[in-house]
Amino acid sequence: MTAHHDLPWPDARARARAAGRPLPAVSRTLHHARDHVLARPVTALTDLPPFDTSAMDGWAVAGPGPWRIRGRLLAGDDADAVGTLRDGDAVEIATGARLPRGATGVLRSERAKVDESLLFGDVQQGGDIRPQGQECRSGDDLLPAGTVVNPAVTGLAAAAGYDELVVVDRPRVEVLVLGDELLDSGPPRDGRIRDALGPLLTPWLRTLGADLRRVRRLGDDLAALRRAVESSQADVVITTGGTAGGPVDHIHPLLRDLGAELLVDGVAVRPGHPMVLAHLPGPRPGSGRFLVALPGNPLAAVSGMLTLTVPLLRRLSGRPEPRPRRVRIAQAVTGHPRDTRLVPVSGDMPLHFSGPAMLRGLAVADGMAVVPPGGLRAGERAEVLRVPR
């Protein structure tokens, strides 16, 4: 793959998606599988429920009433301890307890009346019983490969008998925030400004399924940058700043020194066009290693994240591409004569403060609208890219 300068925006995203391939499959405990993607389908290791259970607190009864009460069963009790129920028998039972043999229904507590040792009430045949295999049978397909492991997935996997899941390993990511002018606390002062990208990118990368190893601040020093990149064990190194051609913009000299393969060198998008994607020799066999260089201006860096980083990380982590979201824009949006624009939107409304160094619009946005060259008229549809909130 050879780089092209000012690659069209859709082509740059496609190139980022195609650059990598999913990382190796690994086995993780249910707790540590969170936010990974299933590398294999999950099939049931048991029937669910694994046996007939009571759906209510009440009495398990056999045949028509009235019934003689002859015991009690709580969830987890051995139902065989009460033996087989015969017509006219009843056993007090808790929700989730295994039904004794011979039970024909469950009489809810609120519908029952007890007179000494006799139980009275109306119950339907099979009423309030969760039959074995109601949710699934052993061997049924429960979840396909490519499913993101969330709390509900881990709960289902546990219920189906799993202690571990086979998942795609998460890409290890390191962020290098470049710039002598950046402060990490307090208001801007003495010609220096606060680093906004470290706090912005950190939670976003975690929501993308990245294993974020660290965020480091570096000054404008080529030798220090080279040491940091060469020593990094990350699958993806993300840098902010230094992508243009100024006297302290060191990304291109660094990549030349390292003999990197440039995959994307500039994108025809505003803001953020001097973004870079490069391939480096990697620590994992067959996986390679990537460097994504984002512009230093905050909204330009967000544009670079959406264009290059998000598609690349989705590919490496095995996450499926989300279905495109399209919105009919409420107001006209001015376009660039030749390039795509990415503009913060809330719902269908384009937002102000969309300059490359501005985050005020993004802070209340739920997405970035893709505005083609020439702009959009009110009422035209636009693709909207999701951003973290």
Contacts in CASP RR format, 6 or more apart in sequence:
PFRMAT RR
TARGET T0000
AUTHOR 0000-0000-0000
METHOD contacts of the structure
MODEL  1
MTAHHDLPWPDARARARAAGRPLPAVSRTLHHARDHVLARPVTALTDLPP
FDTSAMDGWAVAGPGPWRIRGRLLAGDDADAVGTLRDGDAVEIATGARLP
RGATGVLRSERAKVDESLLFGDVQQGGDIRPQGQECRSGDDLLPAGTVVN
PAVTGLAAAAGYDELVVVDRPRVEVLVLGDELLDSGPPRDGRIRDALGPL
LTPWLRTLGADLRRVRRLGDDLAALRRAVESSQADVVITTGGTAGGPVDH
IHPLLRDLGAELLVDGVAVRPGHPMVLAHLPGPRPGSGRFLVALPGNPLA
AVSGMLTLTVPLLRRLSGRPEPRPRRVRIAQAVTGHPRDTRLVPVSGDMP
LHFSGPAMLRGLAVADGMAVVPPGGLRAGERAEVLRVPR
1 15 0 8 1.000
1 18 0 8 1.000
1 19 0 8 1.000
1 261 0 8 1.000
1 263 0 8 1.000
1 279 0 8 1.000
2 262 0 8 1.000
3 262 0 8 1.000
3 263 0 8 1.000
3 264 0 8 1.000
3 265 0 8 1.000
3 266 0 8 1.000
4 11 0 8 1.000
4 264 0 8 1.000
4 265 0 8 1.000
5 265 0 8 1.000
5 266 0 8 1.000
6 266 0 8 1.000
6 267 0 8 1.000
6 268 0 8 1.000
6 273 0 8 1.000
6 339 0 8 1.000
7 15 0 8 1.000
7 264 0 8 1.000
7 265 0 8 1.000
7 266 0 8 1.000
7 267 0 8 1.000
7 268 0 8 1.000
8 267 0 8 1.000
8 268 0 8 1.000
8 340 0 8 1.000
9 267 0 8 1.000
9 268 0 8 1.000
9 269 0 8 1.000
9 307 0 8 1.000
9 339 0 8 1.000
9 340 0 8 1.000
9 370 0 8 1.000
10 340 0 8 1.000
12 264 0 8 1.000
12 266 0 8 1.000
12 267 0 8 1.000
12 269 0 8 1.000
12 275 0 8 1.000
12 277 0 8 1.000
12 307 0 8 1.000
12 308 0 8 1.000
13 307 0 8 1.000
13 308 0 8 1.000
13 311 0 8 1.000
14 311 0 8 1.000
15 263 0 8 1.000
15 264 0 8 1.000
15 277 0 8 1.000
16 263 0 8 1.000
16 264 0 8 1.000
16 277 0 8 1.000
16 307 0 8 1.000
16 308 0 8 1.000
16 309 0 8 1.000
16 311 0 8 1.000
16 312 0 8 1.000
16 315 0 8 1.000
17 311 0 8 1.000
17 312 0 8 1.000
17 314 0 8 1.000
17 315 0 8 1.000
17 321 0 8 1.000
18 315 0 8 1.000
19 263 0 8 1.000
19 277 0 8 1.000
19 279 0 8 1.000
19 290 0 8 1.000
19 312 0 8 1.000
19 315 0 8 1.000
20 287 0 8 1.000
20 288 0 8 1.000
20 290 0 8 1.000
20 312 0 8 1.000
20 315 0 8 1.000
20 316 0 8 1.000
21 287 0 8 1.000
21 315 0 8 1.000
21 316 0 8 1.000
22 39 0 8 1.000
22 168 0 8 1.000
22 315 0 8 1.000
22 316 0 8 1.000
22 317 0 8 1.000
22 318 0 8 1.000
23 168 0 8 1.000
23 169 0 8 1.000
23 170 0 8 1.000
23 171 0 8 1.000
23 235 0 8 1.000
23 284 0 8 1.000
23 287 0 8 1.000
23 316 0 8 1.000
23 317 0 8 1.000
23 318 0 8 1.000
24 168 0 8 1.000
24 169 0 8 1.000
24 284 0 8 1.000
24 287 0 8 1.000
25 39 0 8 1.000
25 40 0 8 1.000
25 166 0 8 1.000
25 167 0 8 1.000
25 168 0 8 1.000
25 169 0 8 1.000
26 39 0 8 1.000
26 166 0 8 1.000
26 167 0 8 1.000
26 168 0 8 1.000
26 169 0 8 1.000
27 164 0 8 1.000
27 165 0 8 1.000
27 166 0 8 1.000
27 167 0 8 1.000
28 36 0 8 1.000
28 164 0 8 1.000
28 165 0 8 1.000
28 167 0 8 1.000
29 163 0 8 1.000
29 164 0 8 1.000
30 154 0 8 1.000
30 155 0 8 1.000
30 157 0 8 1.000
30 158 0 8 1.000
30 162 0 8 1.000
30 163 0 8 1.000
30 164 0 8 1.000
30 165 0 8 1.000
31 154 0 8 1.000
33 149 0 8 1.000
33 154 0 8 1.000
33 157 0 8 1.000
33 164 0 8 1.000
33 165 0 8 1.000
33 167 0 8 1.000
34 149 0 8 1.000
34 150 0 8 1.000
34 151 0 8 1.000
34 154 0 8 1.000
35 148 0 8 1.000
35 149 0 8 1.000
35 150 0 8 1.000
35 170 0 8 1.000
35 206 0 8 1.000
35 209 0 8 1.000
36 148 0 8 1.000
36 149 0 8 1.000
36 165 0 8 1.000
36 167 0 8 1.000
36 168 0 8 1.000
36 169 0 8 1.000
36 170 0 8 1.000
36 209 0 8 1.000
36 317 0 8 1.000
37 145 0 8 1.000
37 146 0 8 1.000
37 147 0 8 1.000
37 148 0 8 1.000
37 149 0 8 1.000
37 167 0 8 1.000
37 168 0 8 1.000
37 317 0 8 1.000
37 318 0 8 1.000
37 319 0 8 1.000
38 143 0 8 1.000
38 144 0 8 1.000
38 145 0 8 1.000
38 146 0 8 1.000
38 147 0 8 1.000
38 149 0 8 1.000
38 153 0 8 1.000
38 165 0 8 1.000
38 166 0 8 1.000
38 167 0 8 1.000
38 168 0 8 1.000
39 145 0 8 1.000
39 146 0 8 1.000
39 166 0 8 1.000
39 167 0 8 1.000
39 168 0 8 1.000
40 145 0 8 1.000
40 166 0 8 1.000
41 141 0 8 1.000
41 142 0 8 1.000
41 143 0 8 1.000
41 144 0 8 1.000
41 145 0 8 1.000
42 141 0 8 1.000
42 142 0 8 1.000
42 143 0 8 1.000
42 147 0 8 1.000
42 153 0 8 1.000
42 156 0 8 1.000
42 157 0 8 1.000
42 160 0 8 1.000
42 162 0 8 1.000
42 165 0 8 1.000
43 139 0 8 1.000
43 140 0 8 1.000
43 141 0 8 1.000
43 142 0 8 1.000
43 160 0 8 1.000
44 136 0 8 1.000
44 137 0 8 1.000
44 138 0 8 1.000
44 139 0 8 1.000
44 140 0 8 1.000
44 142 0 8 1.000
44 160 0 8 1.000
44 161 0 8 1.000
45 138 0 8 1.000
45 139 0 8 1.000
45 160 0 8 1.000
45 161 0 8 1.000
45 162 0 8 1.000
46 138 0 8 1.000
46 160 0 8 1.000
46 161 0 8 1.000
47 132 0 8 1.000
47 133 0 8 1.000
47 136 0 8 1.000
47 137 0 8 1.000
47 138 0 8 1.000
48 133 0 8 1.000
48 134 0 8 1.000
48 135 0 8 1.000
48 136 0 8 1.000
48 159 0 8 1.000
48 160 0 8 1.000
49 130 0 8 1.000
49 131 0 8 1.000
49 132 0 8 1.000
49 133 0 8 1.000
49 134 0 8 1.000
49 135 0 8 1.000
50 132 0 8 1.000
50 133 0 8 1.000
51 98 0 8 1.000
51 99 0 8 1.000
51 132 0 8 1.000
52 98 0 8 1.000
52 99 0 8 1.000
52 103 0 8 1.000
52 129 0 8 1.000
52 130 0 8 1.000
52 131 0 8 1.000
52 132 0 8 1.000
53 96 0 8 1.000
53 97 0 8 1.000
53 98 0 8 1.000
53 99 0 8 1.000
53 129 0 8 1.000
53 130 0 8 1.000
54 60 0 8 1.000
54 93 0 8 1.000
54 94 0 8 1.000
54 95 0 8 1.000
54 96 0 8 1.000
54 97 0 8 1.000
54 99 0 8 1.000
54 106 0 8 1.000
54 128 0 8 1.000
54 129 0 8 1.000
54 130 0 8 1.000
55 95 0 8 1.000
55 96 0 8 1.000
55 106 0 8 1.000
55 127 0 8 1.000
55 128 0 8 1.000
55 129 0 8 1.000
55 130 0 8 1.000
56 95 0 8 1.000
56 106 0 8 1.000
56 108 0 8 1.000
56 109 0 8 1.000
56 128 0 8 1.000
57 93 0 8 1.000
57 94 0 8 1.000
57 95 0 8 1.000
57 108 0 8 1.000
57 109 0 8 1.000
58 92 0 8 1.000
58 93 0 8 1.000
58 94 0 8 1.000
58 106 0 8 1.000
58 107 0 8 1.000
58 108 0 8 1.000
58 109 0 8 1.000
58 112 0 8 1.000
59 67 0 8 1.000
59 69 0 8 1.000
59 90 0 8 1.000
59 91 0 8 1.000
59 92 0 8 1.000
59 93 0 8 1.000
59 106 0 8 1.000
59 107 0 8 1.000
59 109 0 8 1.000
59 112 0 8 1.000
59 119 0 8 1.000
60 73 0 8 1.000
60 85 0 8 1.000
60 90 0 8 1.000
60 91 0 8 1.000
60 93 0 8 1.000
60 99 0 8 1.000
60 100 0 8 1.000
60 103 0 8 1.000
60 105 0 8 1.000
60 106 0 8 1.000
61 67 0 8 1.000
61 85 0 8 1.000
61 88 0 8 1.000
61 89 0 8 1.000
61 90 0 8 1.000
61 103 0 8 1.000
61 104 0 8 1.000
61 105 0 8 1.000
61 106 0 8 1.000
61 107 0 8 1.000
61 119 0 8 1.000
61 123 0 8 1.000
62 85 0 8 1.000
62 86 0 8 1.000
62 87 0 8 1.000
62 88 0 8 1.000
62 89 0 8 1.000
62 90 0 8 1.000
62 102 0 8 1.000
62 103 0 8 1.000
62 104 0 8 1.000
63 87 0 8 1.000
63 88 0 8 1.000
63 104 0 8 1.000
64 87 0 8 1.000
64 88 0 8 1.000
65 88 0 8 1.000
65 119 0 8 1.000
65 120 0 8 1.000
65 121 0 8 1.000
66 88 0 8 1.000
66 118 0 8 1.000
66 119 0 8 1.000
66 120 0 8 1.000
66 121 0 8 1.000
67 88 0 8 1.000
67 89 0 8 1.000
67 90 0 8 1.000
67 118 0 8 1.000
67 119 0 8 1.000
68 88 0 8 1.000
68 89 0 8 1.000
68 90 0 8 1.000
68 117 0 8 1.000
68 118 0 8 1.000
68 119 0 8 1.000
69 90 0 8 1.000
69 91 0 8 1.000
69 92 0 8 1.000
69 114 0 8 1.000
69 117 0 8 1.000
69 118 0 8 1.000
69 119 0 8 1.000
70 82 0 8 1.000
70 89 0 8 1.000
70 90 0 8 1.000
70 91 0 8 1.000
71 82 0 8 1.000
71 91 0 8 1.000
71 92 0 8 1.000
72 91 0 8 1.000
72 92 0 8 1.000
72 93 0 8 1.000
73 79 0 8 1.000
73 82 0 8 1.000
73 91 0 8 1.000
73 92 0 8 1.000
73 93 0 8 1.000
73 94 0 8 1.000
73 97 0 8 1.000
73 98 0 8 1.000
73 100 0 8 1.000
74 94 0 8 1.000
74 97 0 8 1.000
75 94 0 8 1.000
75 95 0 8 1.000
75 96 0 8 1.000
75 97 0 8 1.000
76 97 0 8 1.000
76 98 0 8 1.000
77 97 0 8 1.000
77 98 0 8 1.000
78 98 0 8 1.000
79 97 0 8 1.000
79 98 0 8 1.000
79 99 0 8 1.000
79 100 0 8 1.000
79 101 0 8 1.000
80 100 0 8 1.000
80 101 0 8 1.000
82 91 0 8 1.000
82 100 0 8 1.000
83 100 0 8 1.000
83 101 0 8 1.000
84 100 0 8 1.000
84 101 0 8 1.000
84 102 0 8 1.000
85 91 0 8 1.000
85 100 0 8 1.000
85 101 0 8 1.000
85 102 0 8 1.000
85 103 0 8 1.000
86 102 0 8 1.000
90 107 0 8 1.000
90 119 0 8 1.000
91 100 0 8 1.000
91 103 0 8 1.000
93 99 0 8 1.000
93 106 0 8 1.000
96 130 0 8 1.000
99 105 0 8 1.000
99 106 0 8 1.000
99 129 0 8 1.000
103 129 0 8 1.000
104 125 0 8 1.000
104 126 0 8 1.000
105 123 0 8 1.000
105 124 0 8 1.000
105 125 0 8 1.000
105 126 0 8 1.000
105 127 0 8 1.000
105 128 0 8 1.000
105 129 0 8 1.000
106 123 0 8 1.000
106 126 0 8 1.000
106 127 0 8 1.000
106 128 0 8 1.000
106 129 0 8 1.000
107 119 0 8 1.000
107 121 0 8 1.000
107 122 0 8 1.000
107 123 0 8 1.000
107 128 0 8 1.000
108 128 0 8 1.000
111 121 0 8 1.000
111 122 0 8 1.000
111 123 0 8 1.000
112 119 0 8 1.000
112 120 0 8 1.000
112 121 0 8 1.000
113 119 0 8 1.000
113 120 0 8 1.000
113 121 0 8 1.000
114 120 0 8 1.000
136 142 0 8 1.000
136 160 0 8 1.000
142 156 0 8 1.000
142 157 0 8 1.000
142 160 0 8 1.000
143 153 0 8 1.000
143 156 0 8 1.000
143 157 0 8 1.000
146 168 0 8 1.000
146 318 0 8 1.000
146 319 0 8 1.000
146 320 0 8 1.000
147 153 0 8 1.000
148 319 0 8 1.000
149 165 0 8 1.000
149 167 0 8 1.000
154 165 0 8 1.000
157 165 0 8 1.000
168 317 0 8 1.000
168 318 0 8 1.000
170 209 0 8 1.000
170 210 0 8 1.000
170 211 0 8 1.000
170 317 0 8 1.000
171 209 0 8 1.000
171 210 0 8 1.000
171 211 0 8 1.000
171 234 0 8 1.000
171 235 0 8 1.000
171 236 0 8 1.000
171 313 0 8 1.000
171 316 0 8 1.000
171 317 0 8 1.000
172 210 0 8 1.000
172 211 0 8 1.000
172 213 0 8 1.000
172 233 0 8 1.000
172 234 0 8 1.000
172 235 0 8 1.000
172 236 0 8 1.000
173 205 0 8 1.000
173 210 0 8 1.000
173 211 0 8 1.000
173 212 0 8 1.000
173 213 0 8 1.000
173 234 0 8 1.000
173 235 0 8 1.000
173 236 0 8 1.000
173 237 0 8 1.000
173 238 0 8 1.000
173 313 0 8 1.000
174 212 0 8 1.000
174 213 0 8 1.000
174 214 0 8 1.000
174 215 0 8 1.000
174 216 0 8 1.000
174 232 0 8 1.000
174 234 0 8 1.000
174 236 0 8 1.000
174 237 0 8 1.000
174 238 0 8 1.000
175 198 0 8 1.000
175 201 0 8 1.000
175 202 0 8 1.000
175 205 0 8 1.000
175 212 0 8 1.000
175 214 0 8 1.000
175 215 0 8 1.000
175 216 0 8 1.000
175 237 0 8 1.000
175 238 0 8 1.000
175 239 0 8 1.000
175 240 0 8 1.000
176 216 0 8 1.000
176 218 0 8 1.000
176 225 0 8 1.000
176 228 0 8 1.000
176 229 0 8 1.000
176 237 0 8 1.000
176 238 0 8 1.000
176 239 0 8 1.000
176 240 0 8 1.000
177 195 0 8 1.000
177 197 0 8 1.000
177 198 0 8 1.000
177 215 0 8 1.000
177 216 0 8 1.000
177 217 0 8 1.000
177 218 0 8 1.000
177 239 0 8 1.000
177 240 0 8 1.000
178 218 0 8 1.000
178 219 0 8 1.000
178 220 0 8 1.000
178 225 0 8 1.000
178 239 0 8 1.000
178 240 0 8 1.000
178 241 0 8 1.000
178 242 0 8 1.000
178 250 0 8 1.000
178 296 0 8 1.000
179 217 0 8 1.000
179 218 0 8 1.000
179 219 0 8 1.000
179 220 0 8 1.000
179 241 0 8 1.000
179 242 0 8 1.000
179 248 0 8 1.000
180 219 0 8 1.000
180 220 0 8 1.000
180 248 0 8 1.000
181 191 0 8 1.000
181 192 0 8 1.000
181 193 0 8 1.000
182 192 0 8 1.000
182 193 0 8 1.000
182 194 0 8 1.000
182 195 0 8 1.000
182 217 0 8 1.000
183 189 0 8 1.000
183 192 0 8 1.000
183 193 0 8 1.000
183 194 0 8 1.000
183 195 0 8 1.000
184 194 0 8 1.000
184 195 0 8 1.000
184 217 0 8 1.000
185 194 0 8 1.000
186 194 0 8 1.000
187 194 0 8 1.000
188 194 0 8 1.000
195 217 0 8 1.000
196 298 0 8 1.000
196 359 0 8 1.000
197 240 0 8 1.000
197 294 0 8 1.000
197 296 0 8 1.000
197 298 0 8 1.000
197 301 0 8 1.000
198 215 0 8 1.000
198 240 0 8 1.000
200 298 0 8 1.000
200 301 0 8 1.000
200 302 0 8 1.000
200 359 0 8 1.000
201 215 0 8 1.000
201 238 0 8 1.000
201 240 0 8 1.000
201 301 0 8 1.000
201 305 0 8 1.000
202 212 0 8 1.000
202 215 0 8 1.000
203 388 0 8 1.000
204 305 0 8 1.000
204 387 0 8 1.000
204 388 0 8 1.000
205 212 0 8 1.000
205 238 0 8 1.000
205 313 0 8 1.000
206 212 0 8 1.000
207 388 0 8 1.000
208 309 0 8 1.000
208 310 0 8 1.000
208 313 0 8 1.000
208 314 0 8 1.000
208 317 0 8 1.000
208 319 0 8 1.000
209 313 0 8 1.000
209 317 0 8 1.000
209 319 0 8 1.000
210 236 0 8 1.000
210 313 0 8 1.000
210 317 0 8 1.000
213 233 0 8 1.000
213 234 0 8 1.000
216 228 0 8 1.000
218 224 0 8 1.000
218 225 0 8 1.000
218 228 0 8 1.000
220 242 0 8 1.000
220 248 0 8 1.000
220 250 0 8 1.000
221 250 0 8 1.000
222 250 0 8 1.000
222 253 0 8 1.000
222 254 0 8 1.000
225 239 0 8 1.000
225 250 0 8 1.000
225 254 0 8 1.000
226 254 0 8 1.000
226 257 0 8 1.000
226 258 0 8 1.000
229 237 0 8 1.000
229 254 0 8 1.000
229 258 0 8 1.000
229 280 0 8 1.000
229 291 0 8 1.000
230 258 0 8 1.000
233 283 0 8 1.000
234 289 0 8 1.000
235 282 0 8 1.000
235 283 0 8 1.000
235 284 0 8 1.000
235 287 0 8 1.000
235 288 0 8 1.000
235 289 0 8 1.000
235 290 0 8 1.000
235 316 0 8 1.000
236 289 0 8 1.000
236 290 0 8 1.000
236 291 0 8 1.000
236 292 0 8 1.000
236 309 0 8 1.000
236 312 0 8 1.000
236 313 0 8 1.000
236 316 0 8 1.000
237 280 0 8 1.000
237 289 0 8 1.000
237 290 0 8 1.000
237 291 0 8 1.000
237 292 0 8 1.000
238 291 0 8 1.000
238 292 0 8 1.000
238 293 0 8 1.000
238 294 0 8 1.000
238 309 0 8 1.000
239 251 0 8 1.000
239 291 0 8 1.000
239 292 0 8 1.000
239 293 0 8 1.000
239 294 0 8 1.000
240 294 0 8 1.000
240 295 0 8 1.000
240 296 0 8 1.000
240 301 0 8 1.000
241 249 0 8 1.000
241 251 0 8 1.000
241 293 0 8 1.000
241 294 0 8 1.000
241 295 0 8 1.000
241 296 0 8 1.000
241 301 0 8 1.000
242 248 0 8 1.000
242 249 0 8 1.000
242 250 0 8 1.000
242 251 0 8 1.000
242 293 0 8 1.000
242 295 0 8 1.000
242 296 0 8 1.000
243 249 0 8 1.000
243 251 0 8 1.000
243 252 0 8 1.000
243 274 0 8 1.000
243 275 0 8 1.000
243 276 0 8 1.000
243 293 0 8 1.000
243 294 0 8 1.000
243 295 0 8 1.000
243 296 0 8 1.000
244 274 0 8 1.000
244 295 0 8 1.000
245 252 0 8 1.000
245 274 0 8 1.000
251 276 0 8 1.000
251 293 0 8 1.000
252 276 0 8 1.000
255 262 0 8 1.000
255 276 0 8 1.000
255 278 0 8 1.000
255 291 0 8 1.000
258 280 0 8 1.000
260 278 0 8 1.000
260 279 0 8 1.000
260 280 0 8 1.000
260 291 0 8 1.000
261 278 0 8 1.000
261 279 0 8 1.000
261 280 0 8 1.000
262 276 0 8 1.000
262 277 0 8 1.000
262 278 0 8 1.000
263 277 0 8 1.000
263 278 0 8 1.000
263 279 0 8 1.000
264 275 0 8 1.000
264 276 0 8 1.000
264 277 0 8 1.000
264 308 0 8 1.000
265 276 0 8 1.000
266 273 0 8 1.000
266 274 0 8 1.000
266 275 0 8 1.000
266 276 0 8 1.000
267 273 0 8 1.000
267 275 0 8 1.000
267 304 0 8 1.000
267 307 0 8 1.000
267 308 0 8 1.000
268 338 0 8 1.000
268 339 0 8 1.000
268 340 0 8 1.000
269 303 0 8 1.000
269 304 0 8 1.000
269 307 0 8 1.000
269 339 0 8 1.000
269 340 0 8 1.000
269 341 0 8 1.000
269 342 0 8 1.000
270 303 0 8 1.000
270 336 0 8 1.000
270 339 0 8 1.000
270 340 0 8 1.000
270 341 0 8 1.000
270 342 0 8 1.000
270 356 0 8 1.000
271 295 0 8 1.000
271 297 0 8 1.000
271 299 0 8 1.000
271 300 0 8 1.000
271 303 0 8 1.000
271 342 0 8 1.000
271 354 0 8 1.000
271 355 0 8 1.000
271 356 0 8 1.000
272 295 0 8 1.000
272 297 0 8 1.000
272 300 0 8 1.000
272 301 0 8 1.000
272 303 0 8 1.000
272 304 0 8 1.000
272 356 0 8 1.000
273 339 0 8 1.000
274 295 0 8 1.000
275 292 0 8 1.000
275 293 0 8 1.000
275 294 0 8 1.000
275 295 0 8 1.000
275 300 0 8 1.000
275 303 0 8 1.000
275 304 0 8 1.000
275 307 0 8 1.000
275 308 0 8 1.000
276 291 0 8 1.000
276 292 0 8 1.000
276 293 0 8 1.000
277 290 0 8 1.000
277 291 0 8 1.000
277 292 0 8 1.000
277 293 0 8 1.000
277 308 0 8 1.000
277 312 0 8 1.000
278 290 0 8 1.000
278 291 0 8 1.000
278 293 0 8 1.000
279 288 0 8 1.000
279 289 0 8 1.000
279 290 0 8 1.000
280 288 0 8 1.000
280 289 0 8 1.000
280 290 0 8 1.000
280 291 0 8 1.000
281 288 0 8 1.000
281 289 0 8 1.000
282 288 0 8 1.000
282 289 0 8 1.000
283 289 0 8 1.000
287 316 0 8 1.000
290 312 0 8 1.000
292 304 0 8 1.000
292 308 0 8 1.000
292 309 0 8 1.000
292 312 0 8 1.000
294 300 0 8 1.000
294 301 0 8 1.000
294 304 0 8 1.000
294 305 0 8 1.000
294 308 0 8 1.000
294 309 0 8 1.000
295 301 0 8 1.000
295 303 0 8 1.000
295 304 0 8 1.000
295 356 0 8 1.000
297 356 0 8 1.000
297 357 0 8 1.000
298 356 0 8 1.000
298 357 0 8 1.000
298 358 0 8 1.000
298 359 0 8 1.000
298 362 0 8 1.000
299 344 0 8 1.000
299 354 0 8 1.000
299 355 0 8 1.000
299 356 0 8 1.000
299 357 0 8 1.000
299 358 0 8 1.000
299 359 0 8 1.000
299 362 0 8 1.000
300 356 0 8 1.000
300 357 0 8 1.000
302 342 0 8 1.000
302 362 0 8 1.000
302 368 0 8 1.000
302 387 0 8 1.000
303 342 0 8 1.000
303 368 0 8 1.000
306 342 0 8 1.000
306 368 0 8 1.000
306 385 0 8 1.000
306 387 0 8 1.000
311 321 0 8 1.000
313 319 0 8 1.000
314 320 0 8 1.000
314 321 0 8 1.000
322 386 0 8 1.000
324 383 0 8 1.000
325 383 0 8 1.000
325 384 0 8 1.000
325 385 0 8 1.000
325 386 0 8 1.000
326 381 0 8 1.000
326 382 0 8 1.000
326 383 0 8 1.000
326 384 0 8 1.000
327 345 0 8 1.000
327 347 0 8 1.000
327 348 0 8 1.000
327 369 0 8 1.000
327 381 0 8 1.000
327 382 0 8 1.000
327 384 0 8 1.000
328 348 0 8 1.000
328 379 0 8 1.000
328 380 0 8 1.000
328 381 0 8 1.000
329 345 0 8 1.000
329 348 0 8 1.000
329 350 0 8 1.000
329 369 0 8 1.000
329 376 0 8 1.000
329 378 0 8 1.000
329 379 0 8 1.000
329 380 0 8 1.000
329 381 0 8 1.000
329 382 0 8 1.000
330 348 0 8 1.000
330 349 0 8 1.000
330 350 0 8 1.000
330 378 0 8 1.000
330 379 0 8 1.000
331 349 0 8 1.000
331 350 0 8 1.000
331 378 0 8 1.000
332 375 0 8 1.000
332 376 0 8 1.000
332 377 0 8 1.000
332 378 0 8 1.000
333 341 0 8 1.000
333 343 0 8 1.000
333 350 0 8 1.000
333 369 0 8 1.000
333 371 0 8 1.000
333 375 0 8 1.000
333 376 0 8 1.000
333 382 0 8 1.000
334 374 0 8 1.000
334 375 0 8 1.000
335 341 0 8 1.000
335 371 0 8 1.000
335 372 0 8 1.000
335 373 0 8 1.000
335 374 0 8 1.000
335 375 0 8 1.000
335 376 0 8 1.000
336 371 0 8 1.000
336 373 0 8 1.000
336 374 0 8 1.000
336 375 0 8 1.000
337 373 0 8 1.000
337 374 0 8 1.000
338 373 0 8 1.000
339 373 0 8 1.000
340 370 0 8 1.000
340 371 0 8 1.000
340 372 0 8 1.000
340 373 0 8 1.000
341 370 0 8 1.000
341 371 0 8 1.000
341 375 0 8 1.000
342 368 0 8 1.000
342 369 0 8 1.000
342 370 0 8 1.000
342 371 0 8 1.000
342 385 0 8 1.000
343 350 0 8 1.000
343 351 0 8 1.000
343 354 0 8 1.000
343 368 0 8 1.000
343 369 0 8 1.000
343 371 0 8 1.000
344 350 0 8 1.000
344 351 0 8 1.000
344 353 0 8 1.000
344 354 0 8 1.000
344 361 0 8 1.000
344 362 0 8 1.000
344 364 0 8 1.000
344 365 0 8 1.000
344 367 0 8 1.000
344 368 0 8 1.000
344 369 0 8 1.000
344 387 0 8 1.000
345 351 0 8 1.000
345 365 0 8 1.000
345 366 0 8 1.000
345 367 0 8 1.000
345 368 0 8 1.000
345 369 0 8 1.000
345 384 0 8 1.000
346 364 0 8 1.000
346 365 0 8 1.000
346 366 0 8 1.000
346 367 0 8 1.000
347 366 0 8 1.000
347 384 0 8 1.000
350 369 0 8 1.000
351 361 0 8 1.000
351 364 0 8 1.000
351 365 0 8 1.000
352 360 0 8 1.000
352 361 0 8 1.000
353 359 0 8 1.000
353 360 0 8 1.000
353 361 0 8 1.000
354 361 0 8 1.000
362 368 0 8 1.000
362 387 0 8 1.000
365 387 0 8 1.000
366 384 0 8 1.000
366 386 0 8 1.000
366 387 0 8 1.000
366 389 0 8 1.000
367 384 0 8 1.000
367 385 0 8 1.000
367 386 0 8 1.000
367 387 0 8 1.000
368 384 0 8 1.000
368 385 0 8 1.000
368 387 0 8 1.000
369 376 0 8 1.000
369 382 0 8 1.000
369 383 0 8 1.000
369 384 0 8 1.000
369 385 0 8 1.000
370 382 0 8 1.000
370 383 0 8 1.000
370 384 0 8 1.000
370 385 0 8 1.000
371 382 0 8 1.000
376 382 0 8 1.000
END
